[in-house]
């Protein structure tokens, strides 16, 4: 797509669908002719329709755009702050026109609808570079298309913008400043782990420091970082890439994910030999990351020697500051917060919805965190292969705040709601 004018007035989706309807009439005859498909995709109404869908997604801060073909119509949904919202349901006659236009923008084969395809669309919206990673999937009623919206503006975030308290941020910054060791970030897919690691890398991204990352895939191209994309088709795995990275004189290494014993062993070896290593694991909480490494076959003394800290995180939606409203807590709210009515000193906040948040009531997300710092008290437990419960109990004695407790703190501060806190955190009490 050509660069968009910053002052471009975005049409409503309904108007765009109405204008594109006439162009869709040619879709049936064009279905098997790539030249006609390209011509259909270049028709002015179709171009305006797709441009509107993409621009609206950026304006509404969507992280993903879903275009799904069904028997009678097409669903267009945006994922905003982790939740999907249906924004339009154009007629089925527009399905081919929309998919063809998106394939043209991403330089994909417009005539191929039987196999999945992956591509990339680069936009500039209001002087902001936007990267769309597009993936097509053949279904029984046509092609399903999902586009991940990567806004390079997110790269300007710092650890202070993520929502962690000052003491935790200071401890993590001290670990980041060390010459060697390992910082692990854990949580499910979509919990913001990669964003946290990018913020850590940004703290060390200076000409004096050599930083290399290995990712699957590389989400953002960042100046100053040497970034390696994993490619399983040619046997380029995290472990394989990491071995080669160690011969490139790095100071700081980011491993996208520790998935297996081989990757874990090479990452630990890198941390032992004077490198600072950042990586992620899929575990529910911070203490679970320690036992996961032991289950992968690492020796306990290697874990205690290399792991400096483990950060578990979730994302909760932030209440829109322009329209949030106070309300009196219900007995269910108090039970979830582990408080009595007398202990609650201020009203809780609820979403309302306004123009600033597109009527959703939430705008943006904040992290809920649990940070385990490797300490002298924890090391003997890990050497003895203690259970997750024992490690958690000792960490709590030393002041570790659980994910649920951090979520409760954000509810009481008016950042989010009780429902969001319950949905995203787990109570281990």
C-alpha positions in Angstrom: 0.0 0.0 0.0 1.2 3.5 -0.7 2.1 5.8 2.2 -1.0 7.1 3.8 -1.6 10.8 4.3 -1.6 11.7 8.0 -4.8 13.7 7.5 -6.6 11.0 5.6 -10.2 10.8 6.8 -11.0 7.2 7.4 -14.4 6.1 5.9 -16.7 3.9 7.9 -16.5 0.2 7.2 -20.1 0.2 6.2 -19.5 2.8 3.5 -16.5 0.9 2.2 -18.4 -2.3 1.8 -21.2 -0.6 -0.1 -18.8 0.9 -2.5 -17.0 -2.4 -3.0 -20.1 -4.4 -3.7 -20.2 -3.7 -7.4 -16.6 -4.9 -7.9 -17.4 -8.2 -6.2 -19.8 -9.1 -8.9 -16.8 -9.9 -11.1 -15.3 -12.3 -8.5 -17.0 -15.5 -9.8 -15.5 -15.2 -13.3 -12.1 -14.2 -12.0 -11.8 -17.1 -9.6 -9.5 -19.1 -11.9 -7.7 -16.4 -13.7 -4.8 -14.7 -11.9 -4.8 -11.7 -14.2 -8.5 -11.1 -13.5 -7.8 -11.6 -9.8 -5.1 -8.9 -9.8 -7.4 -6.6 -11.8 -10.2 -7.2 -9.3 -7.8 -6.5 -6.4 -6.8 -3.2 -8.0 -10.3 -1.9 -8.5 -10.8 1.4 -6.7 -13.7 0.3 -4.5 -11.8 -2.8 -3.3 -8.6 -0.8 -2.7 -10.6 1.7 -0.5 -12.3 -1.2 1.3 -9.1 -2.9 2.3 -7.3 0.3 3.1 -10.2 1.2 5.4 -10.1 -2.1 7.2 -6.3 -1.7 7.8 -6.4 1.9 8.8 -9.3 1.3 11.2 -7.3 -1.5 12.8 -4.3 0.8 13.4 -6.6 3.6 14.7 -8.2 1.2 17.1 -4.9 -0.2 18.3 -5.6 -3.7 17.1 -2.9 -6.3 17.5 -4.4 -8.7 15.0 -6.9 -8.5 12.1 -9.0 -11.6 11.3 -10.7 -12.0 8.0 -12.7 -15.3 8.1 -14.8 -16.7 5.3 -18.0 -18.6 6.2 -20.8 -20.1 4.3 -22.9 -17.0 3.9 -20.7 -14.1 4.9 -17.3 -12.9 5.9 -16.3 -12.0 9.5 -13.9 -9.2 10.1 -12.6 -9.0 13.7 -10.0 -7.0 15.5 -8.1 -8.2 18.5 -7.7 -5.3 20.8 -5.9 -5.6 24.1 -6.2 -9.4 24.0 -9.9 -9.6 23.2 -11.5 -10.2 19.8 -14.3 -7.7 18.6 -16.3 -8.2 15.5 -16.3 -5.0 13.5 -18.0 -5.9 10.3 -19.7 -8.8 8.5 -19.6 -8.1 4.7 -21.4 -10.4 2.2 -19.7 -13.5 1.0 -19.4 -12.0 -2.5 -16.6 -9.7 -1.2 -14.5 -12.6 0.2 -12.5 -13.1 -3.0 -12.0 -9.4 -3.6 -10.7 -8.9 0.0 -8.3 -11.9 -0.1 -7.0 -11.0 -3.5 -6.2 -7.4 -2.5 -4.4 -8.5 0.6 -2.4 -11.1 -1.4 -1.4 -8.4 -3.9 -0.2 -6.1 -1.1 1.8 -8.9 0.5 3.3 -10.1 -2.8 1.6 -13.5 -2.5 0.3 -15.8 -5.3 -3.3 -14.5 -5.9 -4.3 -17.7 -7.7 -3.2 -20.1 -5.0 -6.0 -20.7 -2.5 -5.4 -24.3 -1.7 -2.2 -23.9 0.3 -1.3 -21.7 3.3 0.9 -18.6 2.5 2.8 -16.2 4.6 3.8 -12.6 3.7 4.4 -9.1 4.9 2.7 -5.7 4.3 4.6 -2.5 5.1 2.5 0.6 5.8 3.1 4.2 7.1 0.2 5.6 9.0 0.5 9.2 10.4 4.3 9.0 10.0 4.4 5.7 12.0 5.8 2.6 10.3 3.4 -0.3 10.6 4.4 -3.9 9.8 1.7 -6.4 9.0 2.6 -10.1 9.1 0.0 -11.9 7.0 -0.9 -15.6 7.0 -3.5 -17.3 4.8 -5.2 -20.6 5.6 -7.5 -22.5 3.2 -10.8 -23.5 4.8 -14.0 -25.3 3.6 -15.7 -21.9 2.8 -12.7 -20.0 1.4 -9.5 -18.5 2.9 -9.1 -17.4 6.5 -6.6 -14.5 6.7 -4.9 -13.2 9.9 -2.6 -10.2 10.0 -0.4 -9.4 13.0 -0.1 -5.7 13.4 3.5 -4.8 14.5 3.6 -1.1 15.5 7.2 0.0 15.7 6.0 2.7 18.2 5.9 -0.1 20.8 9.7 -0.2 20.6 9.8 3.1 22.5 8.6 1.5 25.6 10.8 1.1 28.7 10.7 -1.1 31.7 9.0 1.7 33.5 6.1 1.7 31.0 5.3 -2.0 31.6 3.5 -1.7 34.9 6.0 -3.2 37.4 6.6 -1.5 40.7 9.7 0.6 41.3 11.5 -2.0 43.6 11.0 -4.8 41.0 12.2 -2.6 38.2 15.3 -1.6 40.1 16.2 -5.3 40.8 15.7 -6.3 37.2 17.8 -3.3 36.0 20.6 -4.4 38.3 20.5 -7.9 36.8 20.5 -6.5 33.3 23.6 -4.5 34.1 25.6 -7.6 35.1 28.2 -9.0 32.7 26.9 -12.5 32.8 24.0 -14.6 34.1 20.5 -15.5 32.9 17.2 -13.7 33.1 14.1 -15.8 32.3 10.7 -14.4 31.5 7.8 -16.9 31.7 4.1 -17.0 30.9 1.7 -18.2 28.3 1.6 -17.1 24.6 0.5 -13.5 24.4 1.6 -12.5 27.9 4.1 -9.9 26.6 7.3 -11.8 27.2 9.0 -10.7 24.0 8.1 -7.0 24.7 9.7 -7.3 28.2 12.9 -8.8 26.7 13.0 -6.0 24.0 12.9 -3.5 26.9 15.7 -5.3 28.6 17.8 -5.3 25.4 17.1 -1.5 24.9 18.7 -0.8 28.3 22.0 -2.4 27.0 21.7 -1.3 23.4 24.8 0.9 23.1 27.7 0.9 20.7 30.0 -0.6 23.4 27.8 -3.7 23.8 27.4 -6.5 21.1 23.8 -7.8 21.2 22.6 -10.8 19.2 19.1 -12.3 19.3 17.7 -15.5 17.9 13.9 -15.4 17.4 11.1 -17.4 15.9 10.2 -15.2 14.1 12.0 -11.8 14.3 9.1 -9.6 15.3 10.8 -6.2 15.1 13.9 -5.1 13.2 15.8 -3.1 15.8 18.8 -1.0 15.0 21.9 -2.0 16.9 20.9 -5.7 17.3 22.1 -8.6 15.2 18.9 -10.6 14.8 18.7 -14.3 13.6 15.5 -15.8 12.5 14.9 -19.5 13.3 14.1 -21.7 10.3 13.2 -25.3 11.1 13.0 -26.2 7.4 16.7 -26.0 7.1 17.5 -27.3 10.6 18.3 -23.8 11.9 17.0 -24.3 15.5 17.6 -22.2 18.6 20.4 -24.5 19.7 22.1 -24.5 16.3 21.9 -20.7 16.0 23.1 -20.2 19.6 26.2 -22.3 19.1 27.2 -20.1 16.1 26.3 -16.9 18.0 28.8 -17.8 20.7 31.5 -17.5 18.0 30.5 -14.0 17.1 31.8 -12.3 20.3 28.5 -11.3 21.9 28.1 -9.5 25.2 24.3 -10.0 25.5 22.3 -12.9 23.9 18.5 -13.2 23.6 17.1 -16.7 23.0 13.5 -16.5 21.8 12.5 -19.6 23.8 14.1 -22.5 25.6 12.1 -25.4 24.2 14.3 -28.4 24.8 17.3 -29.8 26.7 19.8 -28.9 23.9 18.8 -25.2 23.9 18.8 -25.1 27.7 22.3 -26.6 27.9 23.8 -24.2 25.3 22.1 -21.2 26.9 23.4 -22.2 30.4 26.9 -22.7 28.9 26.8 -19.2 27.4 25.8 -17.7 30.8 28.6 -19.6 32.5 31.2 -18.4 30.0 30.7 -14.7 30.6 27.6 -13.8 28.6 24.3 -12.2 29.7 21.5 -14.3 28.4 17.8 -13.4 28.2 15.2 -16.0 27.3 11.6 -17.2 27.8 9.9 -20.3 29.1 6.3 -21.5 29.1 5.6 -22.0 32.8 2.7 -20.8 34.9 4.7 -19.0 37.5 8.3 -18.0 38.4 9.2 -21.0 40.7 7.9 -23.4 38.0 10.7 -22.2 35.7 13.4 -23.6 38.0 11.8 -27.0 38.1 11.2 -26.9 34.3 15.0 -26.5 33.7 15.7 -29.4 36.1 13.1 -31.5 34.2 14.9 -30.7 31.0 18.0 -32.5 32.4 20.1 -29.5 33.6 22.1 -30.2 36.7 20.9 -28.2 39.8 24.3 -26.6 40.4 24.2 -25.2 36.8 20.8 -23.7 37.4 21.8 -22.0 40.7 25.1 -20.7 39.1 23.5 -19.1 36.0 19.9 -18.1 36.7 19.9 -14.6 38.2 16.1 -14.2 38.2 12.8 -15.4 36.8 10.0 -13.0 35.9 6.5 -14.5 35.4 4.0 -12.2 33.8 0.4 -11.8 32.6 -1.3 -8.9 30.8 -4.4 -7.2 32.3 -6.4 -4.6 30.4 -6.1 -1.0 31.7 -9.3 0.9 32.4 -9.7 3.9 30.2 -8.6 6.9 32.3 -11.1 9.1 30.4 -14.3 7.2 31.4 -13.6 4.8 34.3 -16.1 5.2 37.1 -16.1 4.2 40.8 -18.6 1.7 42.3 -19.2 0.0 45.6 -17.5 -3.4 45.8 -19.8 -6.5 45.9 -19.2 -9.4 48.4 -17.8 -11.4 45.5 -15.3 -8.6 44.7 -14.2 -8.5 48.4 -13.7 -12.2 48.5 -11.6 -12.1 45.4 -9.5 -9.3 46.9 -9.2 -11.1 50.2 -10.5 -8.0 52.0 -13.4 -7.1 54.2 -15.6 -4.0 53.6 -13.8 -2.2 56.4 -10.4 -2.8 54.9 -11.3 -1.4 51.5 -10.5 2.3 51.9 -11.5 3.5 48.4 -14.1 2.5 45.8 -13.2 0.1 43.0 -13.3 1.2 39.3 -15.4 -0.1 36.5 -15.3 0.4 32.7 -17.9 2.7 31.1 -16.9 3.3 27.4 -16.2 6.6 25.6 -14.9 7.9 22.3 -11.3 7.7 23.5 -11.5 3.9 24.0 -14.0 3.2 21.1 -16.7 2.4 23.6 -14.8 -0.6 25.1 -14.0 0.9 28.5 -10.4 -0.3 28.4 -7.4 1.2 26.7 -4.0 -0.6 26.6 -2.7 -3.3 28.9 -0.5 -3.5 32.0 1.7 -6.3 33.2 1.0 -8.3 36.4 4.3 -9.7 37.6 5.9 -12.2 39.9 9.6 -12.0 40.3 11.9 -14.7 41.8 15.5 -13.6 42.5 18.0 -16.3 43.0 19.2 -16.0 46.6 21.4 -17.9 49.0 18.4 -19.3 50.7 16.9 -20.7 47.5 20.1 -22.4 46.2 20.2 -25.3 48.7 16.5 -26.1 47.9 17.3 -26.2 44.2 20.4 -28.3 44.7 18.2 -30.8 46.7 15.6 -30.7 43.8 12.9 -29.3 46.1 9.3 -29.2 44.8 7.7 -26.1 43.2 5.7 -25.6 46.4 8.8 -25.6 48.6 10.6 -23.1 46.3 7.6 -20.9 46.2 7.1 -20.9 50.0 10.8 -19.9 50.5 10.6 -17.2 47.9 7.4 -15.8 49.5 9.3 -15.7 52.9 11.9 -13.6 51.1 9.3 -11.1 49.9 8.2 -12.4 46.5 4.8 -11.1 45.5 2.6 -13.5 43.6 0.9 -12.8 40.3 -2.5 -12.6 42.1 -1.2 -10.2 44.7 0.3 -7.9 42.0 -3.1 -8.1 40.2 -4.9 -7.1 43.4 -2.6 -4.1 43.9 -3.5 -3.0 40.4 -7.2 -3.3 41.1 -6.9 -1.3 44.3 -4.9 1.4 42.4 -7.8 1.7 39.8 -5.6 0.3 37.0 -7.9 -2.6 36.1 -11.0 -4.5 37.3 -11.6 -7.5 39.6 -12.8 -9.5 36.6 -9.6 -8.9 34.7 -7.4 -9.7 37.7 -9.3 -13.0 38.2 -9.1 -14.0 34.5 -5.4 -13.4 34.1 -3.9 -14.5 37.4 -4.1 -17.7 39.5 -4.5 -17.8 43.2 -1.9 -20.1 44.8 -3.0 -19.4 48.4 
